[in-house]
């Protein structure tokens, strides 16, 4: 497939995502990981790198890495190595970060998702375990900086892609899919505002068919909205620089939401600059096949497996099934509706349509939906058995959503929305409409379908919208035959 071009350039994006693992203690110490504590109250001697302290591996962090690997079809390395990544920042007490380099715990894998109705797949290079650094706090109003080491040693899983992404829209769709997976299996809470799910985008541009361009890394993108804005700005900036005859310099940049621009933070280091070497304080991480099997048995039904089941069991299109498995809550809501009404495709249409529209407008999740799965199931049942029309159903849905009523049948009755299913009364209306519209009858018999639609409209108007549209079509066609 031809890549989307921006001003004649192909956009190339690779992602590095830091997912904070949902352990109660840190990766190499027993200090807690809870968010929001007073500065430096959750940093122990190991986190502070006091002389004589030694790291001890957190088994829960390893299990969460295995879970992700199994969820995305990766190879789980039976033996992996921890390394020291050397750099010197005030918030890194040891002067190095314990990470993985040559042999990561999770290798390969892929993540598939939909962009609109088009299926995309992004290949993963690796996912490796590492510790987080502390945080520098700059108090401009007093001209001082401080260091908070509460985050130092917090367990992270860094998930790295191949440069397979070709637009900001695709980047956001990938990030949302990865976010869904890590929260679905429970290895990360996904809170972007608190820094639990942080994305770095490596962005470059090139003319089609040319070698990869020089990349610039946009650090710490903490919302999907800012992610797209940052990438779009960076792409435009790089193209302008190249068109003006300037070379792109590899760099790390930050996105400023207030200006909508990226700005250079520092020139980008390469792996050699970090002087990686195996950490002598940590033995190799050995993962036996039996351990992998135990973790596999504990995994919940994964989104892609659930989507495949929705296709097989409910007869849904793959696009519907993938959309409905965007979260566990959405999937559970769909299954409850489908089982209540026995009309899975209608249930899918309503959830992806009217329900999602209301949720987006209210900026809430499916857990806060004002219409329960049981209520929506009852409503769809009344559509499928011919009690009400689709238009009437939307009126009932609105009443349910706004709290005007709770019982579907009671609302249908009080609003007088029940369809006319008395064929005798309906035939009388149709006969009157045919008699009153001889021109439309003549035009229909001459092959003009618009004339038939006009007659249907007149019947619906005469019945005050209560006639069953399918019954109207059938009776009208039989009388005009």
LOLUMMAR-56276 format. One record per residue (C-alpha): residue number from 1; x, y negated, z. Coordinates in nm, 3 decimals. Layout:
LOLUMMAR-56276
{pos NUM&x X&y Y&z Z};
...
end
This chain:
LOLUMMAR-56276
{pos 1&x 0.000&y 0.000&z 0.000};
{pos 2&x 0.126&y -0.350&z -0.086};
{pos 3&x 0.228&y -0.550&z 0.219};
{pos 4&x 0.053&y -0.879&z 0.292};
{pos 5&x 0.276&y -1.171&z 0.190};
{pos 6&x 0.306&y -1.515&z 0.351};
{pos 7&x 0.426&y -1.776&z 0.101};
{pos 8&x 0.594&y -1.497&z -0.097};
{pos 9&x 0.766&y -1.347&z 0.209};
{pos 10&x 0.704&y -1.016&z 0.380};
{pos 11&x 0.670&y -1.034&z 0.759};
{pos 12&x 0.852&y -0.765&z 0.957};
{pos 13&x 0.777&y -0.717&z 1.327};
{pos 14&x 0.901&y -0.471&z 1.586};
{pos 15&x 0.771&y -0.459&z 1.943};
{pos 16&x 0.926&y -0.401&z 2.283};
{pos 17&x 0.669&y -0.369&z 2.560};
{pos 18&x 0.743&y -0.350&z 2.931};
{pos 19&x 0.469&y -0.158&z 3.110};
{pos 20&x 0.493&y -0.179&z 3.489};
{pos 21&x 0.427&y 0.170&z 3.621};
{pos 22&x 0.151&y 0.218&z 3.876};
{pos 23&x 0.365&y 0.363&z 4.154};
{pos 24&x 0.326&y 0.234&z 4.509};
{pos 25&x 0.702&y 0.208&z 4.557};
{pos 26&x 0.995&y 0.097&z 4.341};
{pos 27&x 1.185&y 0.310&z 4.097};
{pos 28&x 1.499&y 0.359&z 4.309};
{pos 29&x 1.383&y 0.257&z 4.657};
{pos 30&x 1.084&y 0.292&z 4.889};
{pos 31&x 1.002&y -0.080&z 4.890};
{pos 32&x 0.639&y -0.158&z 4.792};
{pos 33&x 0.536&y -0.295&z 4.451};
{pos 34&x 0.213&y -0.479&z 4.545};
{pos 35&x 0.161&y -0.807&z 4.360};
{pos 36&x 0.132&y -1.145&z 4.529};
{pos 37&x 0.335&y -1.099&z 4.848};
{pos 38&x 0.537&y -1.383&z 4.998};
{pos 39&x 0.876&y -1.422&z 4.824};
{pos 40&x 1.144&y -1.171&z 4.928};
{pos 41&x 0.917&y -0.975&z 5.164};
{pos 42&x 0.914&y -0.663&z 4.943};
{pos 43&x 1.286&y -0.627&z 4.874};
{pos 44&x 1.483&y -0.372&z 5.075};
{pos 45&x 1.858&y -0.318&z 5.107};
{pos 46&x 1.868&y -0.115&z 4.782};
{pos 47&x 1.687&y -0.389&z 4.587};
{pos 48&x 1.921&y -0.652&z 4.733};
{pos 49&x 2.226&y -0.442&z 4.629};
{pos 50&x 2.378&y -0.449&z 4.975};
{pos 51&x 2.710&y -0.262&z 5.002};
{pos 52&x 2.679&y 0.111&z 5.054};
{pos 53&x 2.324&y 0.149&z 4.923};
{pos 54&x 2.245&y 0.415&z 4.663};
{pos 55&x 1.947&y 0.452&z 4.426};
{pos 56&x 1.707&y 0.749&z 4.459};
{pos 57&x 1.480&y 0.834&z 4.164};
{pos 58&x 1.102&y 0.791&z 4.210};
{pos 59&x 0.939&y 1.111&z 4.084};
{pos 60&x 0.611&y 0.928&z 4.021};
{pos 61&x 0.779&y 0.699&z 3.770};
{pos 62&x 0.915&y 0.999&z 3.580};
{pos 63&x 0.573&y 1.165&z 3.570};
{pos 64&x 0.418&y 0.849&z 3.427};
{pos 65&x 0.681&y 0.841&z 3.153};
{pos 66&x 0.599&y 1.204&z 3.070};
{pos 67&x 0.228&y 1.116&z 3.059};
{pos 68&x 0.287&y 0.843&z 2.801};
{pos 69&x 0.509&y 1.069&z 2.591};
{pos 70&x 0.242&y 1.338&z 2.582};
{pos 71&x -0.031&y 1.083&z 2.502};
{pos 72&x 0.151&y 0.949&z 2.192};
{pos 73&x 0.300&y 1.273&z 2.060};
{pos 74&x 0.660&y 1.205&z 2.162};
{pos 75&x 0.945&y 1.440&z 2.245};
{pos 76&x 1.012&y 1.458&z 2.618};
{pos 77&x 1.387&y 1.482&z 2.662};
{pos 78&x 1.476&y 1.780&z 2.884};
{pos 79&x 1.783&y 1.585&z 2.993};
{pos 80&x 1.820&y 1.206&z 2.988};
{pos 81&x 2.078&y 0.965&z 3.125};
{pos 82&x 2.060&y 0.642&z 3.324};
{pos 83&x 2.298&y 0.363&z 3.231};
{pos 84&x 2.410&y 0.030&z 3.367};
{pos 85&x 2.315&y -0.267&z 3.149};
{pos 86&x 2.550&y -0.545&z 3.251};
{pos 87&x 2.450&y -0.910&z 3.254};
{pos 88&x 2.473&y -1.187&z 3.509};
{pos 89&x 2.161&y -1.377&z 3.613};
{pos 90&x 2.086&y -1.509&z 3.963};
{pos 91&x 1.778&y -1.283&z 3.987};
{pos 92&x 1.982&y -0.964&z 3.922};
{pos 93&x 2.157&y -0.890&z 4.253};
{pos 94&x 2.374&y -0.602&z 4.133};
{pos 95&x 2.500&y -0.783&z 3.824};
{pos 96&x 2.357&y -0.498&z 3.618};
{pos 97&x 2.020&y -0.339&z 3.548};
{pos 98&x 1.969&y 0.035&z 3.572};
{pos 99&x 1.815&y 0.142&z 3.242};
{pos 100&x 1.850&y 0.413&z 2.977};
{pos 101&x 2.045&y 0.372&z 2.657};
{pos 102&x 2.181&y 0.665&z 2.458};
{pos 103&x 1.938&y 0.934&z 2.577};
{pos 104&x 1.594&y 0.797&z 2.677};
{pos 105&x 1.331&y 1.011&z 2.847};
{pos 106&x 1.067&y 0.963&z 2.572};
{pos 107&x 1.172&y 0.988&z 2.208};
{pos 108&x 0.968&y 0.921&z 1.893};
{pos 109&x 0.591&y 0.935&z 1.874};
{pos 110&x 0.339&y 0.708&z 1.704};
{pos 111&x 0.036&y 0.493&z 1.774};
{pos 112&x -0.255&y 0.470&z 1.529};
{pos 113&x -0.526&y 0.206&z 1.534};
{pos 114&x -0.772&y 0.026&z 1.308};
{pos 115&x -0.729&y -0.320&z 1.163};
{pos 116&x -1.083&y -0.391&z 1.052};
{pos 117&x -1.174&y -0.062&z 0.889};
{pos 118&x -0.818&y 0.014&z 0.772};
{pos 119&x -0.620&y 0.270&z 0.970};
{pos 120&x -0.262&y 0.175&z 1.060};
{pos 121&x 0.016&y 0.374&z 1.223};
{pos 122&x 0.322&y 0.236&z 1.401};
{pos 123&x 0.616&y 0.468&z 1.472};
{pos 124&x 0.787&y 0.452&z 1.809};
{pos 125&x 1.163&y 0.474&z 1.855};
{pos 126&x 1.163&y 0.547&z 2.228};
{pos 127&x 1.028&y 0.471&z 2.572};
{pos 128&x 1.280&y 0.450&z 2.851};
{pos 129&x 1.269&y 0.402&z 3.226};
{pos 130&x 1.433&y 0.102&z 3.387};
{pos 131&x 1.410&y -0.132&z 3.684};
{pos 132&x 1.276&y -0.486&z 3.671};
{pos 133&x 1.479&y -0.788&z 3.775};
{pos 134&x 1.377&y -1.052&z 4.027};
{pos 135&x 1.235&y -1.390&z 3.936};
{pos 136&x 1.388&y -1.737&z 3.933};
{pos 137&x 1.154&y -2.007&z 4.063};
{pos 138&x 1.223&y -2.362&z 3.947};
{pos 139&x 1.065&y -2.636&z 4.158};
{pos 140&x 1.111&y -2.940&z 3.935};
{pos 141&x 0.942&y -3.179&z 4.177};
{pos 142&x 1.214&y -3.122&z 4.439};
{pos 143&x 1.494&y -3.047&z 4.195};
{pos 144&x 1.567&y -2.703&z 4.337};
{pos 145&x 1.550&y -2.341&z 4.225};
{pos 146&x 1.487&y -2.030&z 4.431};
{pos 147&x 1.506&y -1.656&z 4.382};
{pos 148&x 1.221&y -1.413&z 4.457};
{pos 149&x 1.343&y -1.052&z 4.458};
{pos 150&x 1.005&y -0.889&z 4.520};
{pos 151&x 1.000&y -0.760&z 4.160};
{pos 152&x 1.361&y -0.636&z 4.171};
{pos 153&x 1.352&y -0.260&z 4.126};
{pos 154&x 0.988&y -0.244&z 4.014};
{pos 155&x 0.955&y 0.056&z 3.777};
{pos 156&x 0.915&y -0.026&z 3.409};
{pos 157&x 0.869&y 0.180&z 3.098};
{pos 158&x 1.005&y -0.006&z 2.796};
{pos 159&x 0.827&y 0.107&z 2.480};
{pos 160&x 1.008&y 0.026&z 2.154};
{pos 161&x 0.866&y 0.048&z 1.800};
{pos 162&x 1.018&y 0.074&z 1.458};
{pos 163&x 0.984&y -0.251&z 1.257};
{pos 164&x 0.658&y -0.121&z 1.103};
{pos 165&x 0.425&y -0.414&z 1.174};
{pos 166&x 0.353&y -0.656&z 0.890};
{pos 167&x 0.132&y -0.935&z 1.030};
{pos 168&x 0.033&y -1.108&z 1.352};
{pos 169&x -0.312&y -0.948&z 1.329};
{pos 170&x -0.153&y -0.604&z 1.305};
{pos 171&x 0.078&y -0.688&z 1.598};
{pos 172&x -0.217&y -0.777&z 1.820};
{pos 173&x -0.407&y -0.464&z 1.716};
{pos 174&x -0.102&y -0.249&z 1.800};
{pos 175&x -0.056&y -0.420&z 2.138};
{pos 176&x -0.424&y -0.373&z 2.223};
{pos 177&x -0.406&y -0.004&z 2.133};
{pos 178&x -0.096&y 0.050&z 2.347};
{pos 179&x -0.262&y -0.144&z 2.630};
{pos 180&x -0.565&y 0.083&z 2.598};
{pos 181&x -0.352&y 0.397&z 2.618};
{pos 182&x -0.145&y 0.302&z 2.925};
{pos 183&x -0.454&y 0.189&z 3.117};
{pos 184&x -0.662&y 0.487&z 2.999};
{pos 185&x -0.412&y 0.741&z 3.139};
{pos 186&x -0.359&y 0.527&z 3.448};
{pos 187&x 0.016&y 0.470&z 3.430};
{pos 188&x -0.018&y 0.087&z 3.424};
{pos 189&x -0.291&y -0.152&z 3.534};
{pos 190&x -0.238&y -0.360&z 3.218};
{pos 191&x -0.268&y -0.697&z 3.396};
{pos 192&x -0.094&y -0.933&z 3.155};
{pos 193&x -0.134&y -1.241&z 3.375};
{pos 194&x 0.051&y -1.069&z 3.661};
{pos 195&x 0.324&y -0.944&z 3.427};
{pos 196&x 0.228&y -0.575&z 3.440};
{pos 197&x 0.215&y -0.556&z 3.059};
{pos 198&x 0.467&y -0.783&z 2.887};
{pos 199&x 0.533&y -0.783&z 2.514};
{pos 200&x 0.838&y -0.903&z 2.320};
{pos 201&x 0.799&y -0.941&z 1.944};
{pos 202&x 1.104&y -0.917&z 1.715};
{pos 203&x 1.006&y -1.123&z 1.411};
{pos 204&x 1.183&y -1.161&z 1.076};
{pos 205&x 1.087&y -1.240&z 0.717};
{pos 206&x 1.224&y -1.127&z 0.383};
{pos 207&x 1.144&y -1.129&z 0.015};
{pos 208&x 0.978&y -0.801&z -0.090};
{pos 209&x 1.236&y -0.532&z -0.159};
{pos 210&x 1.519&y -0.720&z 0.012};
{pos 211&x 1.709&y -0.597&z 0.325};
{pos 212&x 1.564&y -0.682&z 0.663};
{pos 213&x 1.605&y -1.045&z 0.763};
{pos 214&x 1.760&y -1.177&z 1.083};
{pos 215&x 1.516&y -1.132&z 1.370};
{pos 216&x 1.427&y -1.364&z 1.655};
{pos 217&x 1.277&y -1.214&z 1.970};
{pos 218&x 0.975&y -1.389&z 2.122};
{pos 219&x 0.988&y -1.300&z 2.492};
{pos 220&x 0.719&y -1.235&z 2.751};
{pos 221&x 0.399&y -1.275&z 2.553};
{pos 222&x 0.135&y -1.239&z 2.823};
{pos 223&x -0.191&y -1.268&z 2.627};
{pos 224&x -0.315&y -1.136&z 2.293};
{pos 225&x -0.423&y -1.486&z 2.191};
{pos 226&x -0.079&y -1.637&z 2.253};
{pos 227&x 0.082&y -1.335&z 2.087};
{pos 228&x -0.086&y -1.410&z 1.755};
{pos 229&x -0.023&y -1.784&z 1.781};
{pos 230&x 0.346&y -1.732&z 1.864};
{pos 231&x 0.408&y -1.490&z 1.578};
{pos 232&x 0.224&y -1.709&z 1.326};
{pos 233&x 0.429&y -2.014&z 1.428};
{pos 234&x 0.756&y -1.820&z 1.423};
{pos 235&x 0.684&y -1.683&z 1.074};
{pos 236&x 0.609&y -2.031&z 0.938};
{pos 237&x 0.920&y -2.173&z 1.107};
{pos 238&x 1.151&y -1.905&z 0.966};
{pos 239&x 1.013&y -1.944&z 0.614};
{pos 240&x 1.057&y -2.323&z 0.631};
{pos 241&x 1.415&y -2.281&z 0.751};
{pos 242&x 1.502&y -2.040&z 0.469};
{pos 243&x 1.330&y -2.256&z 0.206};
{pos 244&x 1.531&y -2.556&z 0.331};
{pos 245&x 1.852&y -2.361&z 0.283};
{pos 246&x 1.923&y -2.279&z 0.648};
{pos 247&x 2.028&y -1.937&z 0.776};
{pos 248&x 1.827&y -1.776&z 1.057};
{pos 249&x 2.036&y -1.719&z 1.370};
{pos 250&x 1.952&y -1.422&z 1.589};
{pos 251&x 1.806&y -1.560&z 1.911};
{pos 252&x 1.569&y -1.511&z 2.200};
{pos 253&x 1.284&y -1.762&z 2.199};
{pos 254&x 0.993&y -1.854&z 2.424};
{pos 255&x 0.642&y -1.957&z 2.318};
{pos 256&x 0.495&y -2.276&z 2.462};
{pos 257&x 0.112&y -2.251&z 2.462};
{pos 258&x 0.079&y -2.627&z 2.515};
{pos 259&x 0.265&y -2.717&z 2.194};
{pos 260&x 0.191&y -2.396&z 2.002};
{pos 261&x 0.561&y -2.370&z 1.917};
{pos 262&x 0.850&y -2.138&z 1.990};
{pos 263&x 1.179&y -2.274&z 2.127};
{pos 264&x 1.521&y -2.116&z 2.151};
{pos 265&x 1.619&y -1.991&z 2.496};
{pos 266&x 1.954&y -1.833&z 2.410};
{pos 267&x 2.137&y -1.667&z 2.124};
{pos 268&x 2.045&y -1.301&z 2.113};
{pos 269&x 2.276&y -1.041&z 2.260};
{pos 270&x 2.343&y -0.705&z 2.094};
{pos 271&x 2.382&y -0.375&z 2.277};
{pos 272&x 2.762&y -0.413&z 2.282};
{pos 273&x 2.728&y -0.736&z 2.482};
{pos 274&x 2.568&y -0.544&z 2.769};
{pos 275&x 2.860&y -0.298&z 2.800};
{pos 276&x 2.638&y -0.001&z 2.872};
{pos 277&x 2.793&y 0.296&z 3.055};
{pos 278&x 2.643&y 0.590&z 3.246};
{pos 279&x 2.547&y 0.503&z 3.602};
{pos 280&x 2.779&y 0.703&z 3.830};
{pos 281&x 2.530&y 0.684&z 4.120};
{pos 282&x 2.252&y 0.870&z 3.933};
{pos 283&x 2.275&y 1.226&z 3.802};
{pos 284&x 2.111&y 1.314&z 3.468};
{pos 285&x 1.732&y 1.328&z 3.478};
{pos 286&x 1.636&y 1.691&z 3.410};
{pos 287&x 1.272&y 1.766&z 3.316};
{pos 288&x 1.183&y 2.135&z 3.308};
{pos 289&x 0.918&y 2.262&z 3.061};
{pos 290&x 0.703&y 2.368&z 3.357};
{pos 291&x 0.693&y 2.009&z 3.480};
{pos 292&x 0.578&y 1.886&z 3.139};
{pos 293&x 0.303&y 2.151&z 3.133};
{pos 294&x 0.180&y 2.047&z 3.479};
{pos 295&x 0.160&y 1.684&z 3.371};
{pos 296&x -0.018&y 1.782&z 3.048};
{pos 297&x -0.280&y 1.974&z 3.246};
{pos 298&x -0.347&y 1.666&z 3.461};
{pos 299&x -0.404&y 1.426&z 3.169};
{pos 300&x -0.758&y 1.302&z 3.104};
{pos 301&x -0.916&y 1.348&z 2.760};
{pos 302&x -0.713&y 1.107&z 2.547};
{pos 303&x -0.872&y 0.836&z 2.329};
{pos 304&x -0.780&y 0.997&z 1.998};
{pos 305&x -0.905&y 1.340&z 2.117};
{pos 306&x -1.228&y 1.183&z 2.240};
{pos 307&x -1.271&y 0.998&z 1.908};
{pos 308&x -1.225&y 1.327&z 1.721};
{pos 309&x -1.488&y 1.486&z 1.946};
{pos 310&x -1.730&y 1.200&z 1.877};
{pos 311&x -1.686&y 1.265&z 1.504};
{pos 312&x -1.733&y 1.642&z 1.543};
{pos 313&x -2.011&y 1.647&z 1.804};
{pos 314&x -2.206&y 1.332&z 1.722};
{pos 315&x -2.141&y 1.304&z 1.348};
{pos 316&x -2.002&y 0.950&z 1.380};
{pos 317&x -1.775&y 0.792&z 1.119};
{pos 318&x -1.412&y 0.781&z 1.233};
{pos 319&x -1.426&y 0.400&z 1.253};
{pos 320&x -1.722&y 0.411&z 1.493};
{pos 321&x -1.560&y 0.681&z 1.705};
{pos 322&x -1.234&y 0.485&z 1.734};
{pos 323&x -1.415&y 0.163&z 1.823};
{pos 324&x -1.627&y 0.332&z 2.090};
{pos 325&x -1.318&y 0.478&z 2.257};
{pos 326&x -1.152&y 0.139&z 2.313};
{pos 327&x -1.203&y 0.197&z 2.685};
{pos 328&x -1.322&y 0.476&z 2.910};
{pos 329&x -1.615&y 0.262&z 3.019};
{pos 330&x -1.727&y 0.197&z 2.659};
{pos 331&x -1.699&y 0.566&z 2.572};
{pos 332&x -1.899&y 0.668&z 2.880};
{pos 333&x -2.167&y 0.409&z 2.801};
{pos 334&x -2.200&y 0.541&z 2.445};
{pos 335&x -2.227&y 0.904&z 2.555};
{pos 336&x -2.494&y 0.817&z 2.811};
{pos 337&x -2.698&y 0.627&z 2.549};
{pos 338&x -2.655&y 0.898&z 2.284};
{pos 339&x -2.764&y 1.172&z 2.522};
{pos 340&x -3.064&y 0.968&z 2.636};
{pos 341&x -3.198&y 0.889&z 2.288};
{pos 342&x -3.060&y 1.183&z 2.083};
{pos 343&x -2.974&y 0.932&z 1.809};
{pos 344&x -2.592&y 0.891&z 1.826};
{pos 345&x -2.554&y 0.682&z 1.510};
{pos 346&x -2.826&y 0.440&z 1.619};
{pos 347&x -2.662&y 0.425&z 1.962};
{pos 348&x -2.327&y 0.347&z 1.799};
{pos 349&x -2.482&y 0.075&z 1.582};
{pos 350&x -2.646&y -0.097&z 1.879};
{pos 351&x -2.336&y -0.081&z 2.099};
{pos 352&x -2.099&y -0.201&z 1.825};
{pos 353&x -2.353&y -0.464&z 1.721};
{pos 354&x -2.591&y -0.630&z 1.965};
{pos 355&x -2.430&y -0.507&z 2.288};
{pos 356&x -2.076&y -0.606&z 2.182};
{pos 357&x -2.198&y -0.945&z 2.060};
{pos 358&x -2.354&y -1.018&z 2.400};
{pos 359&x -2.044&y -0.897&z 2.585};
{pos 360&x -1.817&y -1.117&z 2.373};
{pos 361&x -2.038&y -1.420&z 2.421};
{pos 362&x -2.045&y -1.369&z 2.798};
{pos 363&x -1.673&y -1.274&z 2.803};
{pos 364&x -1.743&y -0.965&z 3.014};
{pos 365&x -1.670&y -0.594&z 2.986};
{pos 366&x -1.915&y -0.313&z 2.923};
{pos 367&x -1.911&y -0.244&z 3.299};
{pos 368&x -2.100&y -0.573&z 3.349};
{pos 369&x -2.353&y -0.516&z 3.067};
{pos 370&x -2.696&y -0.643&z 3.170};
{pos 371&x -2.867&y -0.359&z 2.981};
{pos 372&x -2.796&y -0.016&z 3.126};
{pos 373&x -2.725&y 0.290&z 2.914};
{pos 374&x -3.059&y 0.438&z 3.023};
{pos 375&x -3.248&y 0.125&z 2.916};
{pos 376&x -3.076&y 0.113&z 2.578};
{pos 377&x -3.146&y 0.485&z 2.533};
{pos 378&x -3.518&y 0.424&z 2.598};
{pos 379&x -3.519&y 0.132&z 2.355};
{pos 380&x -3.358&y 0.334&z 2.074};
{pos 381&x -3.603&y 0.618&z 2.140};
{pos 382&x -3.892&y 0.378&z 2.081};
{pos 383&x -3.734&y 0.267&z 1.753};
{pos 384&x -3.678&y 0.621&z 1.630};
{pos 385&x -4.029&y 0.743&z 1.721};
{pos 386&x -4.187&y 0.449&z 1.538};
{pos 387&x -4.330&y 0.275&z 1.844};
{pos 388&x -4.153&y -0.054&z 1.760};
{pos 389&x -3.970&y -0.208&z 1.468};
{pos 390&x -3.606&y -0.317&z 1.471};
{pos 391&x -3.714&y -0.681&z 1.500};
{pos 392&x -3.937&y -0.602&z 1.796};
{pos 393&x -3.653&y -0.399&z 1.952};
{pos 394&x -3.429&y -0.705&z 1.947};
{pos 395&x -3.697&y -0.899&z 2.137};
{pos 396&x -3.716&y -0.624&z 2.397};
{pos 397&x -3.336&y -0.611&z 2.422};
{pos 398&x -3.323&y -0.984&z 2.479};
{pos 399&x -3.581&y -0.956&z 2.756};
{pos 400&x -3.383&y -0.675&z 2.920};
{pos 401&x -3.057&y -0.869&z 2.895};
{pos 402&x -3.202&y -1.189&z 3.044};
{pos 403&x -3.374&y -0.999&z 3.326};
{pos 404&x -3.728&y -1.072&z 3.208};
{pos 405&x -3.810&y -0.706&z 3.265};
{pos 406&x -3.651&y -0.371&z 3.335};
{pos 407&x -3.886&y -0.116&z 3.181};
{pos 408&x -3.881&y -0.082&z 2.802};
{pos 409&x -4.237&y 0.051&z 2.764};
{pos 410&x -4.379&y -0.216&z 2.995};
{pos 411&x -4.209&y -0.493&z 2.794};
{pos 412&x -4.339&y -0.349&z 2.466};
{pos 413&x -4.690&y -0.346&z 2.610};
{pos 414&x -4.688&y -0.693&z 2.768};
{pos 415&x -4.535&y -0.853&z 2.458};
{pos 416&x -4.773&y -0.673&z 2.223};
{pos 417&x -4.487&y -0.537&z 2.011};
{pos 418&x -4.618&y -0.186&z 1.944};
{pos 419&x -4.620&y -0.104&z 1.573};
{pos 420&x -4.944&y -0.043&z 1.387};
{pos 421&x -4.950&y 0.329&z 1.309};
{pos 422&x -5.321&y 0.352&z 1.223};
{pos 423&x -5.304&y 0.440&z 0.854};
{pos 424&x -5.670&y 0.347&z 0.799};
{pos 425&x -5.624&y -0.008&z 0.931};
{pos 426&x -5.298&y -0.042&z 0.743};
{pos 427&x -5.451&y 0.076&z 0.415};
{pos 428&x -5.721&y -0.189&z 0.452};
{pos 429&x -5.456&y -0.462&z 0.488};
{pos 430&x -5.262&y -0.326&z 0.188};
{pos 431&x -5.575&y -0.321&z -0.027};
{pos 432&x -5.646&y -0.684&z 0.065};
{pos 433&x -5.286&y -0.788&z -0.016};
{pos 434&x -5.297&y -0.609&z -0.355};
{pos 435&x -5.626&y -0.778&z -0.441};
{pos 436&x -5.493&y -1.121&z -0.340};
{pos 437&x -5.164&y -1.092&z -0.533};
{pos 438&x -5.240&y -0.967&z -0.887};
{pos 439&x -4.934&y -1.145&z -1.035};
{pos 440&x -4.694&y -0.961&z -0.805};
{pos 441&x -4.867&y -0.631&z -0.884};
{pos 442&x -4.829&y -0.695&z -1.258};
{pos 443&x -4.461&y -0.792&z -1.217};
{pos 444&x -4.386&y -0.480&z -1.010};
{pos 445&x -4.543&y -0.255&z -1.269};
{pos 446&x -4.324&y -0.431&z -1.525};
{pos 447&x -4.018&y -0.314&z -1.329};
{pos 448&x -3.942&y -0.613&z -1.106};
{pos 449&x -3.850&y -0.488&z -0.757};
{pos 450&x -3.857&y -0.839&z -0.610};
{pos 451&x -4.232&y -0.841&z -0.664};
{pos 452&x -4.266&y -0.525&z -0.454};
{pos 453&x -4.063&y -0.682&z -0.173};
{pos 454&x -4.293&y -0.984&z -0.187};
{pos 455&x -4.596&y -0.758&z -0.144};
{pos 456&x -4.430&y -0.581&z 0.152};
{pos 457&x -4.366&y -0.922&z 0.307};
{pos 458&x -4.733&y -1.016&z 0.268};
{pos 459&x -4.844&y -0.692&z 0.437};
{pos 460&x -4.602&y -0.749&z 0.728};
{pos 461&x -4.728&y -1.106&z 0.761};
{pos 462&x -5.092&y -0.997&z 0.758};
{pos 463&x -5.019&y -0.734&z 1.026};
{pos 464&x -4.832&y -0.996&z 1.235};
{pos 465&x -4.515&y -0.788&z 1.204};
{pos 466&x -4.670&y -0.485&z 1.370};
{pos 467&x -4.689&y -0.258&z 1.066};
{pos 468&x -4.435&y 0.020&z 1.038};
{pos 469&x -4.212&y -0.095&z 0.747};
{pos 470&x -4.149&y 0.258&z 0.619};
{pos 471&x -4.520&y 0.339&z 0.632};
{pos 472&x -4.596&y 0.014&z 0.447};
{pos 473&x -4.345&y 0.104&z 0.173};
{pos 474&x -4.485&y 0.454&z 0.130};
{pos 475&x -4.851&y 0.353&z 0.124};
{pos 476&x -4.792&y 0.054&z -0.103};
{pos 477&x -4.595&y 0.257&z -0.357};
{pos 478&x -4.860&y 0.529&z -0.363};
{pos 479&x -5.135&y 0.273&z -0.427};
{pos 480&x -4.936&y 0.099&z -0.703};
{pos 481&x -4.832&y 0.422&z -0.876};
end
